[in-house]
Amino acid sequence: MLCLTSCLILALTTSSSVLKVNYNGLPQQLIYDGHGALSAGASSRLLFDYEEPYRSQILDYLFLPKFGASLHMIKVEIGGDSQSTDGIEGSHMHNRDDLDCNRGYEWWLLEEARARNPKIVTSVLSWAVPLWVGNDNFYSQDNIDYQIKWLECSKLHHSIGNIDYIGLWNERSWENSTDYVKNLRSSMDAAGFKQTFIILPDSFGGYDDTLTPFLDEDAEFRSALKGGGVGTHYPCDDPHPEVQQEYGLKYVSSEDWSTVSDWAGAGCWGRILSQNFVRMKMTSTIAWSLIWSVYEDFPYFGNGLMYAMKPWSGFYEVNDAIWTSAHHTQFSEVGWEFVDNGSGYLSEGGSYVSMVDPKTNDFSIIIEKLHGDCLRCPGPGSTEGEVVTIKLSAKLARNLVVGTLSAWRTTSKTSFAQLQDGEVQIQIHDATITLEIEPDTITTLSTTTGAQKGSFDSAPIPPDSPFSLPYKSDFEEFYNRSVPKYFADNGGSFELAPSSSSGGQVLFQAVLDPPVNNAWVPDCEPITVIGENSTLWNEKVAVRALVKVWGRGSDNAKGGKEYGGVCLHVKFQDDADGQNGLTMQRGHCLRVGAGGESWEITQWDRVLLSGGNDSGSGREDGFDELELRFKEGNLVGLVGGEEVGQVMIEPDDEKARGGKAALVSGWNHAEFDDFSVITI
């Protein structure tokens, strides 16, 4: 704490602002609903694969109160077996008769967040749902039942408890679906989820004006939203005071930021957390993404509060966005009150927000002059330093005695440092606080205690190291709830399961039909990738694959032959800013048809390089041994140890350098075992 009575203010030539924090404790203030972050679009995929103690360290930086980001809210995707930005998140129900309450990693992540902060607020949202749901109709009772099954899994099978908020459909039209919303509300009530509130419509780019007439005229619809409210993505500057004042609903930024987490990105995030309230009176802001734990060539690289992309080494990065978060979250709690007459703009750029604990009158004031650059909401440009004088109401001034106010500051050079006597020019007199605020900084003044810049000095972050070869897996060492180590799905849904033939555990592609209307973006073929985009020139990948004539599923299947295969040199490209799906930019693949009766070697975009029939490689257990070798430009495919085809690739063809290994299949069930990728 600062010894404030002895501090003097330097003579400054900068401008000054007088800020009034007029809090009288009357119940007219807006309630703080919690700032947090979003795990969705497979953005957290590799986090699960970290070994201890590093995985727990990462989670502590994100969720442990008064340690790091200390997030008050976590939002996760309800997986839908379909591409949702940087991959596939598996559904809890691949089909109507399938229910698995341990599939994927989002329930695990919710459990870990709640273990660190039992009061953490939880929120969930679908990007896609499987094709069978509502016969590819999202706004159906079938989908309501499907969503409730996910809530039941959370409550009955995991130590998560009740989910606080549920959305409709990520960045897709809500189609004026008032009947769906009413039915969702009544169905959740009947299923025991009266305390799970609805946030809608999760629209992109600001408030959806189509909501207004229904909120005005349909009392039953408004009632269905009670306790929840209106959530919008990347609102930038779109105030709608009527949401709170007239309809009695929350107004929140239910997805925001989405910016590379360098200093400019950290500044963007810290500014958004303050200015979303100053501009729009939003009481909660959620970042996408919680953590960037994704392979390097996937869309929106680096858009995470932390980086954790190297589970094989344990290396991770604690970015400054963790500490610009902490300026808000380590000095407040959900249920505190924003002081409307204690928040606004500074005369030389920047903003300030005041928050008060209504029970104790403890208060925190966050002052930011951040220059951060946002991907979607442009920044304010440069700010200037100035002297700030804060005038407190009498109710708050009672807490302001010697040794009860601390000051913390983050700059481009020093993150989350507590300011000591002599480091900050600050003075208290007659219920006022005066201090100098420098440009491109964020400062918090608070009467709370316990804040810290957490660290793990006894177990420091290990050095970065590349994904090493050889890599081999028989898929036996993982338990079924897990996802296969280091594999990342980008089409279909691959999971560990008992083999239908060999008696061991295999990697199983489970989706027969991708959603069309129920998709968020169109799916590419079922594919799961592994490894970094190294510059290796000579390598081979091998697997045993079982592809049977399983049956095609519904008439909405994408068609094509049933197959399974292995690939090298795979890289992806993001079409049209993510709106048309993630497609393979390059890659060489060996595919074998059901029963091993046909094979083909292809390059990117499924261009046929070589192919044939009747490989005759099938073994008694039905598995085909597939191997794709690439050495000095010679691409060779082998099935059952026998060469079936080869293609020469030009030595200067960059498409044959680097990239990931992969397993692929058609829209059919396929089993994979004894996978390996090595240099040759």
Helices and strands as residue ranges (DSSP letters): G 4-6, E 15-21, E 36-39, G 45-49, H 54-63, E 73-78, H 106-116, E 121-126, G 133-135, H 141-157, E 165-169, H 178-190, E 197-204, H 211-217, H 219-224, E 229-233, H 241-245, E 250-257, H 263-280, E 285-288, E 291-292, E 306-310, E 315-318, H 320-329, E 337-338, G 340-342, E 344-345, E 351-356, E 363-368, E 386-392, H 394-397, E 406-410, E 417-418, E 426-429, E 432-437, E 442-446, E 471-473, E 488-491, E 494-498, E 505-509, E 527-530, E 539-546, E 563-574, G 575-578, E 582-593, G 594-596, E 598-603, G 604-606, E 607-613, E 624-631, E 634-639, E 642-648, G 654-656, E 660-665, E 670-679
